[in-house]
Amino acid sequence: MNEVAGSGPRTLYPEIEPYETGMLEVGDGHALYWERAGTPGAKPAVMLHGGPGAGCNPDHRRQWNPAHYDVLLFDQRGCGRSTPFASLEANTTWHIVADMERLREMCGWERWQVFGGSWGSTLALSYAVTHPERVTELILRGIFLSGQRELDWLTEYGANELYPEEWEAFTAHVGGKTGDALTEAYRALLGDPDPEVRRAAAAAWNRWEGVTVTLLPQEDTVGRMADGENAVATARIETHFFAHRCWLEEGQLLAGAAEKLRGIPGVIVQGRHDCCTPPAAAWALKQAWPEVDLQIVPDGGHLFTEPGITDGLVRATDRFA
């Protein structure tokens, strides 16, 4: 990692409130919640949250120096404060890429920094290979390329070797199914008319994800992910996207990166011990896009709030400020 002489690890900037918020009608019955934080007229950036389906939270704003950046954050279709809540209609990767262009035009920006982690990295890459002329830099965390091996890691074989007791509970909820059959079984339960059936399926699905994203035991984090109505939305949208491979062909983002991202500066902050999105995808992206600065955090997992991951991301936004 790039170090600043005489400085310790970087932390998130102080809490900050948005200076402007609103809703944008994007068609298909969807309206997106958006907010802007930082300094109006400063360097433009867009933050892409994970999930898919998770929505934004106040700590996301704190990854940029507010004096140097004007950051747009938004809840993607069906997420958070966007409406209709948990909707799967007209909700695909490519709908969201088109939404980003509408948001950029709303802000009056010609180009912007694109920042995303986990599923947000998938969306950032999908946008960048489609609209490379609009991207000043890419800052990515926890690379997910939506390849079959990555999906299998979470639903077939891989993470289960590290968390066998949690895997047993996860698969037991759908009668021991694995792989694509597991995803489809959860998808069916999450669409059940009985709200109790939906909540129980969401709790099981999100608990498994929560276990894989937390490097050290964090039962409070896992619990927050597993409970509540937002948990149902996240699980519904995730299974919807995973069942369709995020509307990406195998290797599509790697081929697009090799062709379209040359000359675009970028930083990848990747945890060595990321059990949700293992480093192999970040390494493959580095081979396709040699110019990117791949930073493997030796004591890092998946979450942006882990000290080593936060340090890398804040240093990256400072570098490009």
C-alpha positions in Angstrom: 0.0 0.0 0.0 1.0 3.6 -0.6 2.1 5.1 2.8 2.2 8.7 3.8 5.5 9.5 5.7 5.0 10.0 9.3 1.3 9.1 9.4 -0.6 6.3 10.9 -3.5 4.4 9.4 -6.3 6.5 7.9 -9.8 6.4 9.4 -13.1 7.6 8.1 -13.7 11.4 7.9 -15.9 12.9 10.6 -19.7 12.4 10.3 -21.3 14.6 7.7 -24.8 15.3 6.7 -25.9 15.6 3.0 -26.3 19.2 1.8 -29.0 18.1 -0.7 -31.4 15.2 -1.1 -34.1 14.2 -3.5 -36.0 11.6 -5.4 -35.4 11.0 -9.2 -38.0 9.3 -11.4 -36.1 6.9 -13.6 -39.0 5.2 -15.4 -40.5 1.7 -15.1 -42.3 2.9 -11.9 -39.0 3.4 -10.0 -38.0 6.5 -8.1 -34.4 6.7 -6.6 -33.5 8.3 -3.4 -30.3 10.4 -3.8 -28.1 12.6 -1.7 -25.1 14.8 -2.1 -22.4 15.4 0.5 -19.2 17.5 0.6 -18.7 20.8 -1.2 -20.9 21.8 -4.1 -18.7 22.3 -7.2 -15.8 20.2 -5.9 -14.5 17.0 -7.5 -17.5 14.8 -8.5 -17.7 11.2 -7.2 -20.4 8.6 -7.1 -20.7 5.9 -4.4 -22.2 2.5 -5.4 -23.4 0.4 -2.4 -23.3 -3.3 -2.1 -25.7 -6.1 -1.9 -27.3 -5.9 -4.4 -30.1 -4.6 -2.3 -28.3 -3.2 0.7 -28.8 0.6 0.3 -26.6 3.4 1.5 -25.7 4.3 5.1 -24.3 7.5 6.7 -20.8 6.1 7.1 -20.5 5.7 3.3 -20.2 9.5 3.0 -17.2 9.5 5.3 -14.8 7.9 2.8 -14.0 11.2 1.1 -12.6 14.5 2.3 -15.7 16.8 2.2 -13.6 19.8 1.4 -12.3 18.3 -1.8 -15.3 16.2 -3.1 -18.9 16.5 -4.1 -20.2 13.0 -3.6 -23.4 11.6 -4.9 -24.9 8.6 -3.1 -28.1 6.8 -4.1 -30.2 3.8 -3.1 -30.4 1.5 -6.2 -33.8 0.2 -7.5 -35.9 -1.4 -4.8 -33.3 -0.5 -2.0 -33.4 1.6 1.1 -35.5 4.8 0.5 -36.0 4.2 -3.2 -39.5 3.1 -4.3 -41.2 0.7 -4.9 -39.4 -1.0 -2.0 -38.0 -4.5 -2.7 -39.3 -4.4 -6.3 -37.8 -6.8 -8.8 -39.6 -5.4 -11.8 -37.3 -3.7 -14.3 -34.4 -4.2 -11.8 -31.3 -5.4 -13.6 -27.6 -4.4 -13.7 -28.2 -2.6 -17.0 -31.2 -0.7 -15.6 -29.0 0.6 -12.8 -26.2 1.6 -15.3 -28.8 3.7 -17.2 -29.9 5.2 -13.8 -26.4 6.3 -13.1 -26.3 8.2 -16.4 -29.6 9.9 -15.4 -28.1 10.9 -12.1 -24.9 12.2 -13.6 -26.8 14.3 -16.0 -29.1 15.5 -13.1 -25.9 16.8 -11.4 -24.6 18.5 -14.5 -21.3 16.5 -14.4 -19.4 15.5 -17.5 -17.2 13.0 -15.7 -17.0 11.6 -12.2 -15.0 9.3 -10.0 -16.8 5.9 -9.7 -16.4 4.1 -6.3 -17.9 0.8 -5.4 -17.4 -2.2 -3.1 -18.5 -5.9 -3.4 -21.6 -5.8 -5.7 -20.8 -2.1 -6.0 -17.6 -3.1 -7.7 -19.5 -5.2 -10.2 -21.8 -2.3 -10.9 -18.9 0.2 -11.1 -17.1 -2.0 -13.7 -20.3 -2.6 -15.7 -20.8 1.2 -15.9 -17.1 1.9 -16.6 -16.8 -0.5 -19.6 -20.1 0.9 -21.0 -19.2 4.6 -20.4 -15.4 4.8 -20.1 -15.5 8.4 -21.3 -17.4 9.4 -18.2 -15.0 7.9 -15.6 -12.1 9.9 -14.1 -11.0 7.1 -11.8 -12.2 3.8 -10.4 -11.9 2.9 -6.7 -13.0 -0.6 -6.0 -13.2 -2.9 -3.0 -13.9 -6.6 -2.7 -14.0 -7.4 -6.4 -17.0 -9.5 -7.6 -17.2 -10.3 -11.3 -20.3 -12.5 -11.1 -18.4 -15.5 -12.5 -19.7 -19.0 -11.9 -16.8 -19.9 -9.6 -17.6 -16.8 -7.4 -21.3 -17.7 -7.1 -20.4 -21.4 -6.4 -18.0 -20.2 -3.7 -20.9 -18.9 -1.7 -23.6 -21.5 -2.6 -21.8 -24.7 -3.6 -18.2 -25.2 -2.3 -15.6 -22.9 -0.8 -16.9 -20.7 2.1 -18.6 -23.8 3.5 -15.2 -25.3 4.3 -14.5 -22.3 6.6 -17.9 -22.1 8.2 -19.3 -25.6 8.2 -21.7 -25.1 11.1 -23.2 -22.0 9.5 -23.3 -23.7 6.2 -25.3 -26.6 7.7 -27.9 -24.2 9.0 -28.0 -22.2 5.7 -28.6 -25.3 3.5 -30.9 -27.0 6.0 -33.4 -24.1 5.5 -33.9 -25.3 1.9 -33.7 -29.0 2.5 -30.0 -29.4 1.8 -30.0 -27.9 -1.7 -26.8 -26.3 -2.9 -25.6 -24.2 -5.9 -28.2 -22.9 -8.3 -30.9 -25.0 -6.7 -30.2 -23.4 -3.4 -30.6 -19.9 -4.9 -33.8 -20.8 -6.6 -35.2 -22.4 -3.4 -34.5 -19.2 -1.4 -35.9 -17.1 -4.2 -39.1 -19.0 -4.0 -39.4 -18.7 -0.2 -38.6 -14.9 -0.4 -41.6 -14.6 -2.8 -44.0 -16.5 -0.6 -47.2 -14.7 0.3 -46.7 -15.5 4.0 -44.6 -12.7 5.6 -43.2 -15.1 8.2 -41.9 -17.5 5.5 -40.2 -14.5 3.8 -38.7 -13.2 7.0 -37.3 -16.6 8.0 -35.8 -17.1 4.6 -34.3 -13.6 4.6 -32.8 -14.2 8.1 -31.1 -17.5 7.0 -29.8 -16.0 3.7 -28.5 -12.8 5.2 -27.0 -14.6 8.2 -24.9 -16.7 5.8 -23.8 -13.5 4.0 -23.1 -11.8 7.3 -20.9 -14.6 8.5 -18.8 -14.5 5.3 -18.3 -10.7 5.3 -17.1 -10.4 8.9 -13.4 -11.4 9.3 -13.7 -11.7 13.1 -16.9 -12.7 15.0 -19.3 -9.7 15.0 -22.6 -11.1 16.1 -24.2 -7.6 16.2 -23.3 -7.0 12.6 -24.6 -10.4 11.5 -27.7 -9.8 13.5 -28.4 -6.4 11.9 -28.0 -7.9 8.4 -30.4 -10.8 9.2 -33.3 -9.0 10.9 -35.9 -6.5 9.8 -37.8 -5.6 6.6 -34.6 -4.4 4.9 -33.3 -8.0 5.3 -36.2 -9.2 3.1 -35.4 -6.6 0.4 -31.7 -7.4 0.4 -32.3 -11.2 0.2 -35.0 -10.8 -2.5 -32.9 -8.6 -4.7 -29.7 -10.6 -4.2 -31.3 -13.9 -5.2 -33.0 -12.2 -8.1 -29.6 -10.9 -9.4 -27.7 -14.2 -8.6 -30.3 -16.3 -10.4 -29.7 -14.2 -13.5 -25.9 -14.1 -13.1 -26.3 -10.3 -12.7 -27.1 -10.2 -16.4 -23.5 -10.6 -17.2 -21.9 -13.3 -19.5 -19.0 -15.3 -18.1 -15.8 -13.2 -18.4 -17.7 -10.2 -19.7 -16.2 -7.7 -17.2 -12.7 -9.0 -17.7 -12.9 -8.7 -21.4 -14.5 -5.2 -21.1 -11.8 -4.1 -18.7 -9.0 -5.2 -21.1 -10.6 -3.3 -23.9 -12.1 -0.2 -22.3 -10.2 0.6 -19.1 -6.7 1.3 -20.4 -5.7 4.8 -19.4 -8.3 5.1 -16.6 -6.5 5.3 -13.2 -7.8 2.9 -10.6 -7.2 1.4 -7.2 -8.4 -1.9 -5.9 -8.4 -2.4 -2.1 -8.8 -6.2 -1.5 -8.7 -8.1 1.8 -6.4 -11.1 1.8 -8.9 -13.0 4.0 -12.1 -11.8 2.3 -14.4 -14.9 2.5 -17.2 -13.3 0.6 -15.3 -12.1 -2.5 -11.9 -13.9 -2.4 -8.8 -12.2 -3.9 -8.8 -14.4 -7.0 -11.2 -12.1 -8.8 -9.2 -9.0 -8.0 -6.1 -10.7 -9.3 -7.8 -11.7 -12.5 -9.0 -8.1 -13.0 -5.4 -6.9 -12.4 -4.2 -9.2 -15.3 -6.9 -7.7 -17.6 -6.2 -4.1 -16.5 -2.5 -3.9 -15.6 -2.6 -0.2 -14.9 -4.8 -0.6 -11.8 -3.1 -0.4 -8.4 -4.1 -3.6 -6.7 -3.6 -3.4 -2.9 -3.9 -6.6 -1.0 -4.6 -5.8 2.7 -2.8 -8.6 4.6 -5.1 -8.5 7.7 -8.2 -7.5 5.8 -11.6 -9.1 5.1 -14.6 -7.8 3.2 -16.1 -4.8 5.0 -15.1 -1.2 4.3 -15.2 -0.5 8.1 -12.2 -2.9 8.8 -9.1 -0.7 9.7 -6.9 -1.9 6.8 -9.6 -1.6 4.2 -10.7 1.9 5.5 -7.1 3.0 5.4 -6.7 1.9 1.7 -9.9 3.4 0.6 -9.4 6.8 2.2 -5.9 7.0 0.9 -7.2 6.3 -2.6 -9.8 9.0 -2.5 -7.2 11.4 -1.0 -4.8 10.5 -3.8 -7.2 11.5 -6.5 -8.5 14.6 -4.8 
